[in-house]
Amino acid sequence: VDGKLHNVSFDGGCPGNLAAIGKLVEGQDAKAVADLLKGNDCRGRGTSCADQLAKAIAEHL
Protein backbone atom coordinates (compact mmCIF):
# COMPACT_ATOMS: atom_id res chain seq x y z
CA VAL A 1 0.00 0.00 0.00
CA ASP A 2 1.56 3.30 -1.10
CA GLY A 3 4.96 1.62 -1.39
CA LYS A 4 4.85 0.28 2.17
CA LEU A 5 4.82 -3.36 3.30
CA HIS A 6 1.89 -4.74 5.31
CA ASN A 7 0.91 -8.19 6.56
CA VAL A 8 4.08 -9.90 5.31
CA SER A 9 3.85 -13.67 5.73
CA PHE A 10 5.86 -16.64 4.52
CA ASP A 11 5.20 -20.17 3.36
CA GLY A 12 7.95 -22.44 4.70
CA GLY A 13 11.33 -21.37 6.03
CA CYS A 14 12.38 -20.79 9.65
CA PRO A 15 9.18 -19.81 11.49
CA GLY A 16 10.71 -17.78 14.32
CA ASN A 17 13.05 -15.76 12.15
CA LEU A 18 10.41 -15.15 9.50
CA ALA A 19 7.86 -14.00 12.06
CA ALA A 20 10.47 -11.51 13.29
CA ILE A 21 11.22 -10.31 9.75
CA GLY A 22 7.50 -9.82 9.14
CA LYS A 23 7.24 -7.63 12.24
CA LEU A 24 10.38 -5.66 11.41
CA VAL A 25 9.30 -4.79 7.88
CA GLU A 26 5.68 -3.90 8.74
CA GLY A 27 4.96 -0.40 7.44
CA GLN A 28 8.47 -0.02 5.97
CA ASP A 29 9.26 1.24 2.48
CA ALA A 30 9.18 -1.76 0.14
CA LYS A 31 12.10 -0.70 -2.05
CA ALA A 32 14.29 0.10 0.95
CA VAL A 33 13.57 -3.32 2.47
CA ALA A 34 14.30 -5.09 -0.83
CA ASP A 35 17.59 -3.20 -1.19
CA LEU A 36 18.58 -4.01 2.40
CA LEU A 37 17.78 -7.74 2.25
CA LYS A 38 18.95 -8.45 -1.32
CA GLY A 39 21.82 -10.94 -1.44
CA ASN A 40 21.51 -12.11 2.17
CA ASP A 41 22.93 -15.66 2.26
CA CYS A 42 21.95 -18.57 4.51
CA ARG A 43 24.69 -21.11 5.16
CA GLY A 44 26.28 -20.83 1.73
CA ARG A 45 23.06 -21.59 -0.14
CA GLY A 46 23.36 -18.50 -2.29
CA THR A 47 20.02 -17.20 -1.03
CA SER A 48 17.94 -17.02 2.14
CA CYS A 49 14.41 -16.36 3.25
CA ALA A 50 15.26 -12.66 3.47
CA ASP A 51 16.81 -12.72 -0.02
CA GLN A 52 13.69 -14.44 -1.37
CA LEU A 53 11.55 -11.73 0.22
CA ALA A 54 13.73 -9.08 -1.46
CA LYS A 55 13.26 -10.83 -4.81
CA ALA A 56 9.48 -11.05 -4.33
CA ILE A 57 9.28 -7.36 -3.43
CA ALA A 58 11.40 -6.36 -6.44
CA GLU A 59 9.25 -8.49 -8.74
CA HIS A 60 6.11 -6.90 -7.39
CA LEU A 61 7.47 -3.37 -7.73
ABEGO torsion letter per residue (X at the ends): XGGBBBGBBBBEEBAAAAAAAAAAABGBBAAAAAAAABGBBBGGAGBBAAAAAAAAAAAAX
